[in-house]
Amino acid sequence: MNRSKLPLGTFVNMATVVIGGIIGLSISKTFSPELELIISQAIGLGVLVLGFQMTLKLPESYLLVFILSLILGGVTGELIHLDRLLYNSAELLKTLFSSTDNSFAEGMTTAFILFCIGSLTILGALEEGLQGKRNLLFVKSGLDGISAIIFAAKFGVGVIFSIFPMLIFQGGITIIATFLKNGIKEVRLKLISAVGGALIIAIGLNVLEISSINIENLLPALIFLFPLSILWERFGPKL
């Protein structure tokens, strides 16, 4: 199958943010707190279902790899303070795109963090680059479009301009991943889905305010699963 190396999923994502942002600007501040709450709850429940579907792809014999990846990834994220690094990067972008309109800068930065700093972004971009599938990015596009309505109504036009760092960050991951797809086994793609699914479940729990899991510091788990799975295949029990 001939797969485009362009980040088409990201282009769709950018379009939904623009559309959602325009709608949000046109209805500026008409949402009641109750309406915002029920929309957030709907998003949280949808993300939970998506996460559980992804974790079901985990091969049973790789359960230990799955758990160790999350543990080592979380420890690494805490030691290097990955959450702070991501926050500082967002602050840098805020400075680079700053304007005399404080609301513009705040809206763009807030939207960028919401749309691009998360495991769903990375998993979706990797899925497109590695497998040529855009299911996750299409789901993310819908979620981002709905969120853009709420955030544009609150923060203004700066939310729409968050599509530019989105193109660089999310689209860049997809393009890089296209050069790696031939060297990744199917089982490791399932591990990516399973570990990513666990992180997405955490997103849903946080959105529903059931927990306050530090998802950013768990992101290195996606890196650890590769060497751990190789070690497991070489030295683990043969089932």
Buried (B, 14 or more C-beta within 10 A) or exposed (E): EEBEEEBBBBBBBBEBBBBBBBBBBEEEEEBEEEEEEEBBEEBBEBBBEBBBEBBEBBBEBBEEBBBBBBEBBBBBBBEEEBBEEBBEBBEEBBEEBEEEEEEBBBBBBBBBBBBBBBBBBBBBBBBBBBBBBBEBBBBBBBBBBBBBBBBBBBBBBBBBBBBBBBBEBBBBBBBEBBEEBEEBEEBBBBBBBBBBBBBBBBBBBBBBEEEEBBBBBBBBBBBBBBEBBEEBBEEBEEE
